[in-house]
Amino acid sequence: MISFLNLKEINVRYKDEIAQAMQDTLESGWYVRGKQYHDFCREFAEYCGTRHAIGVGNGLDALELCLEALDLEVGDEVIVPANTYIATLLAVSRMGLRPVLVEPDPGTFNLSGRGLSDALSPKTRAILAVHLYGRLAEMQSICAFAQENELYVVEDCAQSHGAELNGTRAGNFGDVSAFSFYPGKNLGALGDGGAVVTNNSTLAAKVDMLSNYGSRQKYVNEAKGRNSRLDELQAAILRVKLKYLDEDNDRRRDIAKTYCDRITSNHVTLPEFPSDTATSVWHLFVVRTRNRELLAEHLKDRGVQTLVHYPIPPHKQAAYSELADLSMPVTEAIHDEVLSLPIDPTMSNEDVLRVCEAVNAFTS
Ligand SMILES: *Cc1c(COP(=O)(O)O)cnc(C)c1O
C-alpha cells in the first residue's frame, strides 16, 4: 500500500538527532520556555523572514491569540474562506467574533480579491486569509482591499510553512499569522505545537503575554491570559526538523510536478501548478472528480491510499447550524469533488509513478 503520509518514515529519518535533542532536554532540567523554546522561536522567525515568532500550544490557539491580540470587540465580523478547515472558523467564534464566509476561487481553492466587497459590513474588522493546501491566497488583492477598508489581515499558515510570493514567505503579508505544528503538517512536531509570527513588535509582545497567563513579568498579570506554550521537548524536535523543511518542501514540489505532468485522465481535474514567483509547498495534492467514491475505491484496489480534505464544509457542520441556510455553491461543489492523492516527502519515484498509472487507469 502506498500510504497517504507515512509519519513514521518521515520522522525516523532524524532518529539520532531527535534522540539527542530529547536527551539534551531531559538533562537540561528545564522543560517549559527554556533554551530550546527561545532558540526555536528565533530560528523559526528567521525561516519565515519575520521579526518575531512566539511558540504556542497548537494551531487553533495560535489563531485565537492572533485575533485576541488585535483591537476587536465582541460581535465584530471577520471574513474567512468558506472552504477552510473548521479550526479557522472556531478561532473566530471562540474569540466572540462572527465569521463571515466568502467563496474561494475554484482554481486555487483560496480567497482571491473577489467576493470581499459583498461580505463587507460596518462591523467588518478583519480578513482571516487561509493558505489552503500549501498555496498562498492572493495576498496582494486581499491586502489592498484590507487597506482601503481599514481591516486587519490575519494569515492562517497551518498548511503553508515556507510558501512564497515573490520571495516573501507566508506569515509576512498580514498583521499577524498563525502556524500549526500538528504531526501531519509540513513542519510537524511529535505532538501538538503552534506559533504566531509577526513583524509588529507590539502584537508580538501581546501574544507572548496572552499565551503565558497574561503576564510579561513573573507573578504580575495584566490580562486574563491563558496557558498555551510550546514545550521544550517539541521545540527541540522542531529545531531538528526545521533544518530539513526546505528539502522536504522541494521534494513535495517534485512529486506535485510529476503528478501534474503524468496524470492525463480526463476524469480528474488537476490543481494548477503555480508560477515560479508564487510557490506552493504542496501540503496536499488535491484533485477534483465527479466520481470521488469510485475513484477512491479504484485507487485503494491498486494499493493507493487517498483522503478527503474535507468532506463537509464548515457551514454544513452541526457545530455551525446557524450558518446552515447559507448557499455556497462553489464551496459545496469543492467538498463533493475533492480527493487528496498521497504526497509525502519520503515517497519513492516509483511510488509516485505508480499513483499516476493507477489514476490514469480509472475509467469510471
Ligand atoms: C491544522 C490546521 C489548523 C489547526 O491546527 P492545530 O494545531 O491542529 O490546532 C488550523 N487551520 C488550518 C487550515 C489547519 O490545516
The ligand as a Tripos MOL2 file, in Angstrom:
@<TRIPOS>MOLECULE
LIG
   15    15     1     0     0
SMALL
NO_CHARGES

@<TRIPOS>ATOM
      1 C1         -4.2810   22.1070   11.1150 C.3       1 LIG1
      2 C2         -4.9800   23.3810   10.8540 C.ar      1 LIG1
      3 C3         -5.3400   24.2580   11.8960 C.ar      1 LIG1
      4 C4         -5.2600   23.9100   13.3510 C.3       1 LIG1
      5 O1         -4.0490   23.4520   13.8230 O.3       1 LIG1
      6 P1         -3.9970   22.5440   15.1490 P.3       1 LIG1
      7 O2         -2.5540   22.5600   15.5100 O.co2     1 LIG1
      8 O3         -4.4920   21.1950   14.7930 O.co2     1 LIG1
      9 O4         -4.8440   23.1960   16.1870 O.co2     1 LIG1
     10 C5         -5.8800   25.4850   11.5640 C.ar      1 LIG1
     11 N1         -6.1040   25.8280   10.2940 N.ar      1 LIG1
     12 C6         -5.8080   25.0110    9.2530 C.ar      1 LIG1
     13 C7         -6.0610   25.4710    7.8560 C.3       1 LIG1
     14 C8         -5.2560   23.7460    9.5070 C.ar      1 LIG1
     15 O5         -4.9740   22.9390    8.4820 O.3       1 LIG1
@<TRIPOS>BOND
     1     1     2 1
     2     2     3 ar
     3     2    14 ar
     4     3     4 1
     5     3    10 ar
     6     4     5 1
     7     5     6 1
     8     6     7 2
     9     6     8 1
    10     6     9 1
    11    10    11 ar
    12    11    12 ar
    13    12    13 1
    14    12    14 ar
    15    14    15 1
@<TRIPOS>SUBSTRUCTURE
     1 LIG1         1 GROUP 0 **** ****
